[in-house]
Amino acid sequence: MKQNNFYLRWQKAAGAAKSEQRSRSIRTAAPGIAVVAAALLGWGGLSVHCQTASVLDGTNVPLDRYFLGKALQSLLSALLAAALWHVIPPAA
């Protein structure tokens, strides 16, 4: 049985339009995703903080300075990622 040529062309065109719309929405959301990812990577993680707290438990090093430093590192990572996103845009 022969396929309807118009139907096949319509399916290809509809798929291409969806694909272009998805890539356009990803490109507009990508700067925000990159900034959040940089902030999370700068923060470290709960496991790292728990390990650091257990190592610093017997010392007189205050843990609040460590958390303040990690928060500043997270903020700096996010700001740097946002600045670099506008200076060096990714290839389209």
N, C-alpha and C positions, 0 to 999 in steps of 0.2 A: 504494500500500500504506500502510495506517495504522500509525503508530508506536505502540508500547506506551507508554501514558501513565505507568505505574509506572516503567518503565525511564528515561524522560526525567527524572522527578522525582528518582530515585535518583542519576543523573549530576549533576544540579544540586546536590543536597545534598552529594555527595562532593566536588565541586569547591569548594564554599563551605567545607567543613571543612578541606580542604588549604590553601586560601588563608588562613584564619584561623590555622591552625597555623604557616604560614610567617611571617605578620606578627608573631605572638607570639614566634617564635624570633629574628626580626630585632630586635624591640624589646629582647629580653634581651641580645643581642650588641652592640647599637648603642653603649652607653657605652664598652666596650672598644675598639671600632673607632674611635670619636671620639678617645679618648685616644691611641691609637697614631698616628692621622693627625696629631694636633696635635704629637706628638713628632717625627714625621718631617718635618713642615713647619718646625718649629723648628730642626731639625738642618741643613736646607738641602739638601745633596746632594753627591755625589762631584765632580761637575763644578764646582760653586761652590768647593769646597775646593781643587781643583787650580788653578783660576784665581786664587784668593787666594794660593796658595803661589807661583805664578809671578810675581805682582805683588810679593810681599814678598821675593822671592829676593835682590835687590840691596840690601836695606835691613838695618838692624840690629834690626828688629822680630821678636821670637821668635814662631815659628809655633805653639809649644805653648800659648801664652796664647790664641791665636785658637781652637784646638781646645777648650780648656777653656771658653772663653766660649760656643762653639756648643753644647757639651754641657750647660752650665748653662741656656742658652736653651731647649734641647730639653726638659730636665727641668721648667723653669718652665712651658713651654707645656702639657706633659702634666698637670701638677698643676692648672693653671688650668682646663683643659678638664674635668678630673674634678670640680673644685669647682663649676664653672658648670653641669655636667650635672645636679647634684643641686639646685642653687638654681633654675635655670630649665629644668625638664624640657621636652622637645619635645612638641608636640601629638600625641596618639595617633591 
